[in-house]
Amino acid sequence: MFLFSVLAALITLFFIVSLEEVFKELLPNYDLQLDDGQTYTPTFSPTITRQPQSAEPTDYLEDFFQFNQCKGEDECCNGLTSNCALRVNELMFATLHNANHHVPPKPSHNLPLEESLNAGYRGLMLDLCWCDDTGKGIFTYVFCHSVCSLGRRNITEVITNIVSFLEKETTELIMINLELSDTFTSTNQTLTEFWDFLNTNVDNLNEMVYVKENTVDWPTMSELQNQTKQLIFFKHRGKDCFENEGYCPVGGAIHELFDYSIETTYTLTSESINNFNESCRKDRGYGNDFYNVNHFVTVSGISSEDAAIKINQLDFLKKRLSECEDLTNRIANMVNIDFWNATSALPKYTQFVNKNRAIKIETKDAVSST
């Protein structure tokens, strides 16, 4: 009996050790090194996530990531206490490209943008369109993907959902980048009329929106909270706000994206995205405040889910974004991806980067004050 018990214990121990080694191989290593050599490991519990629709049938492990890491601290900004001292243009924002397009055909995501907010995404690229809402010649504003038949979402519903999220999550800031589609720019519609439409149909929107004055720096996250501002709107394409009086809302509620930023090319293939000298360089814009990195692959103009599953992994994100920052001597701000639910790596990496940036700035300030 004694020998049988010992044998059973050894067999059990063998299986435990074997399983542990298996999980070490399956689970990705998310330990990241800070500049001072310390290791920062986000807390998570392994779980199985939904399989992307077009991926080959296979089992893969993904991790749960808690975006809000403040843990009861008195101050919290986009999930970290250390973010509160950073200016808006010193942060990285995990951002959805074509955020409104999650329904086939030709989607850029598998789940609605509202769910991405819970996962830690704080930037949304939305295509503003002017479409026949009823099929009877009655036109209105909608979100779509270039044409009215793709990626269509009700604007009032989407913006109301975003405002509702922010009313509950009062420490969070979301950046919205409106791309004016041809369905909008080919008409006489103006952003002033669109803004009036939004504020007529969405309660409490205007009170949340931050408007930057040209002569001042971007505020810190803490300063924005004190002003109860949680939304910043940008737009690109269409007429220039400064050169066309009346085209944009009075007061500057919608900022010209490329007056404040540069961005990388948006025509990336699985091969060209690996050529960092090309995929990281400036393609559009002339502003100095933000460096926005397009991190998605398209095939014949359609978002590639297979590519997203690979390039949205932590190792590749870290490698490309680090290279882009080194090559351009800029810090990445809005990092724009497709198929956000393929992995939680970008919100995770965003928190690591922002935490590290706060450490560097705090250290620099301490040195300069001595």
Phi, psi and omega in degrees: 000318180298315179297322178297318179296317180297317180298318180297319180295320179294320179296316179299315180298321180299316181292322179298312180298318181298314180297321179299318180293324178299313182293328176298325180284322184284318185279131179292151179269112184259013176292130180238141183268126171281166184299332182273007177091351179287154180255131177248117181243109177299144180279129177206164174239130182294141176207169179265132179257169178298138178283127175305145191299318188263001182285157176294144179300115180200152177269132174215151184261139177228163185247150172276134182233126178271105184295315181280110183250017185286332172053052174080011179295155180296328183236139180210137180219116182047048171088353180222139174296321183293339178294335188297332180274350182274146173283158183306318183277009174257357183261156167261140179237120172291123193230142178264123170281139182049051189301331184279354189254089177240357182254132177301155009274161173055048183287161173256351179213164178257344182230154182294154182300330180301323179289331180294332179297322178292336181273355176107008176281131185234017174223139182226124172261121186232133180272117180272126184230163177236106192227156174288111187279342187237349186082007182240023177082015177260106186267150177204175178279133173219163165269133176215181178246087179073310179238157189294342184271355183240139172059032189282128175225147176288121186296315181301318180297312184297309183292324176299318179295322178294314179299318179298320177299315182289330176295330177276323183254079190286354179263004189255148177238135178239134176261129179242126180246109180271123171261121182278111183286169178298331179295337178267311186289339181277001180248185177267012180294148178237159176290336175298314179294320178298318182293321176297319177300313181300312185287339174286327188255347181238116181290143171068010181293306188301325181293336182273345192273128177271137177240121182273135171273140187298333187270359184243157175287162172296141183287163171285163178298324178295319179296321177298318178298319179297333177269000184054042177254127186229001181227137172232124181258135170237165172214154170219158190076171183078190181287150179285133184297321185284332185265352184230092183300131178092348181287325182246157183303140175298135180101347174081033182295335177245116185270147174288114186304312188277356168286338185246353189210166164240159176218160180278172180298150179253006178252079184251141172250173178297335179274312187291333180293337178277350175270088190295329178300328179265316187285346180260345187285162178297132175246321180219158175095162181214013178274163183249000188274325185229144173240109186255128188250115173282125187228063180210158181242136176240147176236114185055040177081002182251134180300133181266113179287321179300318178292320182299321180301328181275310187282344177274001177287152187302315184299316182287320176304310182299316182296310185292314183294323176296317178295318180298318179294321179292318184290326184260349185058036176229158174265139180288137179249277177273117179253112192260122184231163170254162176049063188299332186275003178295332179198154177265016188296321185294310175302323179297312181292324177303315180294320177299312182298313182296322178296317180292322178296321178297321178297315181297315182293320178297319179295316180297317179295322180294319180293317183291338182272353180269000000 
